[in-house]
């Protein structure tokens, strides 16, 4: 798991543990570039799920309110 010290829309500061490569190597060992890419991908997926969930909730709420009106 990535240890994030600071994050905003432009900057991501993480702890690089000793023994972890900075860049991708030919071995199948973890590296920081891959870890950060995975972190950002997971975060984007979570934001997409949240956005989709809110859209569905909003649509259902509008539909339910519409049915109550006579």
Secondary structure, DSSP 8 states (H G I E B T S, - for coil): ---EEEE-SS-EEE---TT-BSS--SSS--BHHHHHHHHHHHHHHHHHHHHHHHHHHHHHHHHHHHHH--
